[in-house]
Amino acid sequence: SNLCAINCTRCTGVVLPSYDTNANVIWRCLKCNFTMPPKLAGVVLAILGSRLTSLLSANPIEIFHFLKHQLPKYAPMSNQVAVQLKLRLVWLLGYQTNYLWN
């Protein structure tokens, strides 16, 4: 599902966690096989989580701007943050007069 995927810093691929034989987490790019340090992956995910928290109370224009211009620098649109923000947009727009469901 790539919910935890982040962008590779070396190519256009995505980095996902996997586990070695000692149950250590290895963040590896599916395209170029680059191994990202776990601390870097953790920092990226922490920053995205922080932005998600702040954007949950934002207006639709701010959320759309983040999805279109900022998030693609760090994660694919299949990332959990993107999915949650898209759901939030649907929720917000669904109850605005110009975008009602009916």
Secondary structure as the mmCIF struct_conf table of DSSP 4:
data_model
#
loop_
_struct_conf.conf_type_id
_struct_conf.id
_struct_conf.beg_label_comp_id
_struct_conf.beg_label_asym_id
_struct_conf.beg_label_seq_id
_struct_conf.end_label_comp_id
_struct_conf.end_label_asym_id
_struct_conf.end_label_seq_id
TURN_TY1_P TURN_TY1_P1 LEU A 3 CYS A 4
STRN STRN1 ILE A 6 ASN A 7
BEND BEND1 THR A 9 GLY A 13
STRN STRN2 VAL A 14 TYR A 19
TURN_TY1_P TURN_TY1_P2 THR A 21 ASN A 22
BEND BEND2 ALA A 23 ALA A 23
STRN STRN3 VAL A 25 CYS A 29
TURN_TY1_P TURN_TY1_P3 LEU A 30 CYS A 32
HELX_LH_PP_P HELX_LH_PP_P1 PHE A 34 PHE A 34
STRN STRN4 THR A 35 MET A 36
HELX_LH_PP_P HELX_LH_PP_P2 PRO A 37 PRO A 37
HELX_RH_AL_P HELX_RH_AL_P1 PRO A 38 LEU A 55
TURN_TY1_P TURN_TY1_P4 LEU A 56 SER A 57
BEND BEND3 ALA A 58 ALA A 58
HELX_RH_AL_P HELX_RH_AL_P2 PRO A 60 HIS A 65
HELX_RH_PI_P HELX_RH_PI_P1 PHE A 66 GLN A 70
HELX_RH_3T_P HELX_RH_3T_P1 LEU A 71 LYS A 73
TURN_TY1_P TURN_TY1_P5 TYR A 74 TYR A 74
BEND BEND4 ALA A 75 ALA A 75
TURN_TY1_P TURN_TY1_P6 MET A 77 SER A 78
BEND BEND5 ASN A 79 ASN A 79
HELX_RH_AL_P HELX_RH_AL_P3 GLN A 80 GLY A 94
TURN_TY1_P TURN_TY1_P7 TYR A 95 TYR A 95
BEND BEND6 GLN A 96 GLN A 96
HELX_RH_3T_P HELX_RH_3T_P2 THR A 97 TYR A 99
#
